[in-house]
Amino acid sequence: MRRWWPGFVTLSAIWGASFALIKVAVDGGVPPVWVALWRSVLGAGTLWAILVLRRERAPRDRAVWGHSAVVAVLLNTVPFTLFSYGETRISSVLAGVMNATTPLFTLLFAVVTVAEERRPGARRLSGLALGFVGVLTVLGVWRGIGSGEIAGGLACLGAACCYGAGFAYLRRFLSGQPYSVTALSAVQITCAAAELTVIAPFAAGSPHWPGVGPAAALLVLGAVGTGFAYVLNLGLVRSAGTAVASAVTYVMPLWSTALGAAFLSEPVGWNALAGAAAVIAAVALTRPSSRPAPTALAPTEAEAEAEAEACAEAAPTGPAARS
C-alpha cells in the first residue's frame, strides 16, 4: 500500500463525516449559527495549538488579516451557517452531495476572475450543465419538492457558491503569502470565530448545553474537521501531490452517504445516488486537461472539500485549500 493511502482515507472520512456531525448538532437543538461558531472556535484553538507546538511564525501583516477576514466570511462564517441551516431541512446525505458541487461554482467564479479561464471549452461547459442536472436529480424535482426541502437545498447550494467565490478571492490575495498553511488557516478561522461571536447572540440568543451527543459532535467537528484536518490535508498534498489530494472531492459524498444511512438512518433514494454520480462526473469534466504547476498553499473550510484541492485543479493559480 502506498504511504499516502492512510492519510487519504482518513481525510476523506473526516470531511465526509462533517455532514453527519452537523446533523447531530442541529437535531440536538443547537442553532445553526452556534454550530458555525463552536466549530470555528474549536478549530481555531486547535490550529493555534499546532502553530505553537511547531514554533511557526504567525502573520502580523494587517493586509493578511484583512484579506483573511474577507476569506473567512466566504469560506467559513456564511457557508458554515448555511450548511447547518440546510441540514435542519434536508438530510446530511443530500447536504454532502450539494457540497460536492463546490468545484463547479469555483469554475464559474474562475471564468469571471481569471483571464486564462475566460474560455472554459465545450467539455468543461458540458460538465457545468451535467452538474446542474445532477442537483435537480438529487432533489427529485419531477415529484415535487416541499418548501422546507427547497430552502434546505438552496442553503447548501448557497454555501457551495460561497466556497467558489472564496477560493477565487483566496487565489488572488493570499496564495502567495510567505506563511505556512497552518498559520494562514489559524488566522482565517480566528477571523471567522470573531465574526460569528458578534453575530450569534443577536441571531440565536444565548448558548445552552445541548447534551452529550450534540456537544461531542461539535467537539469533533471543530477540533478535528475544522482544525486537525487542515494539517492532514497539507501532509497529503506534500506526500502525494495535488492530483491525489483533489480526489478527496470524489470520495467525500460516499462517506457522507454511508454515515448518514448507517448511523442516522437517513433514506438514500436512487435519485440521490444517481444525482451524486452525475455531480461527481461533472466535477471530473470541469477539471483542466493539463495539470497546473504547484503553487503556494493557502487555507480554507470548507465544510470543506473536496473543494480544497479541487480548487487547485479549477484554476491555473489555485492554492490547496479546505474548509
C-alpha positions in Angstrom: 0.0 0.0 0.0 1.3 3.5 -0.9 2.2 5.7 2.0 -0.4 8.3 1.3 -3.4 5.9 1.4 -3.9 6.1 5.2 -3.9 9.9 5.1 -6.2 10.0 2.1 -8.8 7.7 3.6 -8.6 9.4 7.0 -9.0 12.9 5.4 -11.9 11.9 3.2 -13.7 10.2 6.2 -13.2 13.3 8.4 -14.6 15.7 5.9 -17.3 13.3 4.7 -18.4 12.8 8.3 -18.8 16.5 9.0 -22.3 16.5 7.5 -23.5 13.8 9.9 -21.9 15.7 12.8 -23.7 18.9 11.8 -26.9 16.9 11.6 -26.5 15.5 15.1 -25.8 19.0 16.4 -28.8 20.8 14.8 -31.1 17.9 15.6 -29.9 18.2 19.2 -31.2 21.8 19.3 -28.1 23.8 18.6 -29.0 26.8 16.4 -27.2 26.8 13.0 -25.2 30.0 13.7 -24.0 28.5 17.0 -22.9 25.3 15.2 -20.8 27.5 13.0 -19.4 29.5 15.9 -18.4 26.5 18.0 -16.7 24.7 15.2 -14.8 27.9 14.3 -13.7 28.4 18.0 -12.7 24.8 18.4 -11.0 24.7 15.0 -9.1 28.0 15.7 -7.9 26.8 19.1 -6.6 23.5 17.6 -4.8 25.3 14.8 -3.1 27.8 17.2 -2.1 25.0 19.4 -0.4 23.2 16.4 1.2 26.5 15.4 2.7 27.0 18.9 3.9 23.4 19.0 5.6 23.7 15.6 7.0 27.1 16.6 5.8 28.6 13.3 5.5 32.3 12.7 2.0 33.9 12.8 1.2 36.6 10.4 1.2 40.2 11.8 0.6 42.0 8.5 -2.6 43.9 8.6 -3.3 43.2 5.0 -3.1 39.5 5.6 -5.5 39.7 8.5 -7.8 42.0 6.4 -7.9 39.6 3.5 -8.3 36.6 5.8 -11.4 38.3 7.4 -12.9 38.5 3.9 -12.0 34.9 3.1 -13.4 33.8 6.5 -16.8 35.3 5.5 -16.9 33.4 2.2 -15.3 30.1 3.3 -16.4 29.8 7.0 -18.8 32.3 8.5 -21.5 32.2 5.8 -21.2 28.6 4.5 -20.8 27.0 7.9 -24.1 28.7 8.9 -25.8 27.9 5.6 -24.9 24.2 5.8 -26.1 24.0 9.4 -29.4 25.7 8.5 -29.7 23.5 5.4 -29.5 20.4 7.5 -32.4 21.4 9.6 -34.5 20.9 6.4 -32.7 18.1 4.5 -30.6 15.1 5.3 -26.9 15.0 5.8 -26.8 12.7 2.7 -28.2 15.4 0.5 -26.0 18.1 2.1 -22.9 16.1 1.3 -23.9 15.8 -2.3 -24.6 19.5 -2.5 -21.2 20.2 -1.1 -19.7 18.2 -4.0 -20.8 21.0 -6.4 -18.2 23.4 -5.0 -15.7 22.8 -7.8 -18.4 23.7 -10.3 -19.0 27.1 -8.6 -15.3 27.5 -8.3 -15.0 27.2 -12.1 -17.9 29.7 -12.6 -16.0 32.3 -10.5 -12.7 31.5 -12.1 -14.3 32.2 -15.5 -15.1 35.7 -14.3 -12.0 36.5 -12.3 -9.1 34.5 -14.0 -8.1 35.6 -17.5 -6.9 32.1 -18.5 -10.4 30.7 -17.6 -12.5 33.1 -19.8 -13.0 30.3 -22.4 -13.6 27.1 -20.4 -14.2 25.0 -23.5 -17.1 22.7 -24.5 -16.0 19.8 -22.2 -16.0 21.9 -19.1 -19.2 23.7 -20.1 -20.9 20.3 -20.5 -19.6 19.5 -17.0 -21.4 22.5 -15.6 -24.6 21.5 -17.4 -24.3 17.9 -16.1 -23.8 19.2 -12.6 -27.0 21.2 -12.7 -28.9 18.1 -13.9 -27.3 16.2 -11.1 -28.5 18.7 -8.5 -32.1 18.5 -9.9 -31.9 14.8 -9.8 -30.8 14.7 -6.1 -33.7 17.0 -5.2 -36.2 14.8 -7.2 -37.8 17.8 -8.9 -40.1 15.7 -11.0 -42.1 14.6 -8.0 -42.5 18.0 -6.4 -40.5 19.4 -3.5 -41.7 20.8 -0.2 -40.8 24.4 0.7 -38.6 23.1 3.5 -36.6 20.9 1.2 -36.2 23.8 -1.3 -35.0 26.1 1.4 -32.5 23.5 2.7 -31.2 22.6 -0.7 -30.8 26.2 -1.7 -29.0 27.0 1.6 -26.5 24.2 0.9 -26.0 25.3 -2.7 -25.5 28.8 -1.4 -22.8 27.6 0.8 -21.1 25.8 -2.1 -21.4 29.0 -4.1 -19.7 30.9 -1.3 -16.8 28.4 -1.4 -16.4 29.1 -5.1 -16.2 32.9 -4.5 -13.9 32.4 -1.5 -11.4 30.3 -3.5 -11.3 33.0 -6.2 -10.6 35.7 -3.6 -8.1 33.4 -1.9 -6.1 32.8 -5.0 -5.9 36.5 -5.8 -4.9 37.9 -2.4 -3.5 35.2 -0.1 -2.0 32.3 -2.2 1.4 34.0 -2.4 1.9 35.0 1.2 5.1 33.8 2.9 3.4 32.0 5.7 2.7 28.3 6.4 -0.8 26.9 5.6 -1.3 26.3 9.4 -0.6 29.9 10.2 -2.9 31.2 7.5 -5.6 28.7 8.5 -5.3 29.8 12.1 -5.8 33.4 11.2 -8.7 32.7 8.8 -10.6 30.5 11.3 -9.9 33.0 14.1 -11.5 35.7 12.0 -14.5 33.5 11.4 -14.8 32.9 15.1 -14.7 36.6 15.8 -17.3 37.4 13.2 -19.6 34.7 14.5 -19.1 35.8 18.1 -20.7 39.1 17.1 -23.5 37.6 15.1 -24.6 34.6 17.1 -26.1 36.2 20.2 -28.2 38.5 18.1 -29.3 35.8 15.6 -30.0 33.0 18.1 -29.7 34.2 21.7 -27.5 32.8 24.4 -25.9 29.3 24.1 -27.2 26.4 26.1 -25.9 22.9 26.9 -27.3 20.6 24.1 -26.5 17.3 25.7 -23.6 14.9 25.5 -24.2 13.7 21.9 -24.5 17.1 20.2 -21.7 18.5 22.3 -19.4 15.6 21.3 -20.4 16.1 17.7 -19.4 19.8 17.9 -16.1 18.9 19.5 -15.1 16.5 16.8 -16.5 18.8 14.0 -14.4 21.7 15.3 -11.2 20.3 16.7 -10.8 17.5 14.1 -12.8 18.6 11.0 -12.1 22.3 11.1 -8.7 22.1 12.8 -6.6 19.0 12.5 -7.8 18.2 9.0 -6.1 21.3 7.6 -2.7 19.9 8.7 -3.6 16.4 7.5 -4.6 17.9 4.1 -1.2 19.6 3.8 0.6 16.4 4.6 -1.4 14.6 1.9 -0.5 17.3 -0.7 3.2 17.0 0.2 3.3 13.2 0.2 1.1 12.5 -2.9 0.6 15.8 -4.7 -2.4 17.9 -5.6 -3.8 15.3 -8.1 -4.2 12.7 -5.4 -5.4 15.2 -2.8 -8.0 16.6 -5.1 -9.5 13.1 -5.4 -10.9 13.6 -1.9 -13.6 15.5 -3.7 -14.9 12.3 -5.2 -14.8 10.2 -2.0 -16.4 12.6 0.4 -20.0 12.1 -0.9 -19.5 8.3 -0.4 -18.6 8.8 3.2 -21.4 11.3 3.9 -24.0 8.9 2.3 -22.7 5.8 4.1 -22.5 7.5 7.5 -25.9 9.2 7.1 -27.6 6.0 6.2 -25.8 3.8 8.8 -25.8 6.0 11.9 -28.6 8.4 11.3 -31.0 6.1 9.4 -31.4 8.6 6.6 -33.1 7.3 3.4 -30.9 7.0 0.3 -33.1 7.0 -2.8 -32.0 6.1 -6.2 -32.2 9.7 -7.3 -29.7 10.7 -4.6 -27.2 8.1 -5.8 -27.8 8.9 -9.5 -27.5 12.6 -8.8 -24.4 12.2 -6.8 -22.8 10.2 -9.6 -23.8 13.0 -12.1 -22.3 15.7 -9.9 -19.0 13.7 -9.4 -18.8 13.1 -13.2 -19.5 16.8 -13.8 -16.6 17.7 -11.4 -14.3 15.4 -13.4 -15.3 17.0 -16.7 -14.7 20.6 -15.4 -11.1 19.8 -14.3 -8.4 21.1 -16.7 -6.9 18.6 -19.1 -3.4 19.6 -18.2 -2.2 19.9 -14.6 -1.0 23.3 -13.3 2.3 23.7 -11.7 2.2 23.6 -7.9 1.8 27.0 -6.3 1.9 28.4 -2.7 -0.5 26.8 -0.3 -3.2 28.7 1.4 -6.1 27.6 3.8 -9.9 27.4 3.8 -13.0 25.1 5.5 -14.7 24.1 3.8 -17.5 22.4 5.2 -14.5 21.9 3.5 -13.8 19.6 0.1 -13.0 18.2 -1.6 -13.2 21.8 -2.5 -9.6 22.2 -1.3 -7.6 20.5 -4.0 -10.4 20.7 -6.5 -9.8 24.5 -6.3 -6.2 23.9 -7.2 -7.4 22.0 -10.2 -10.1 24.5 -11.2 -7.7 27.4 -12.0 -4.1 27.6 -13.0 -3.1 29.5 -10.0 -5.3 27.8 -7.4 -3.9 27.1 -4.0 -4.6 24.0 -1.9 -7.5 24.8 0.4 -10.2 23.3 2.6 -13.0 24.5 4.7 
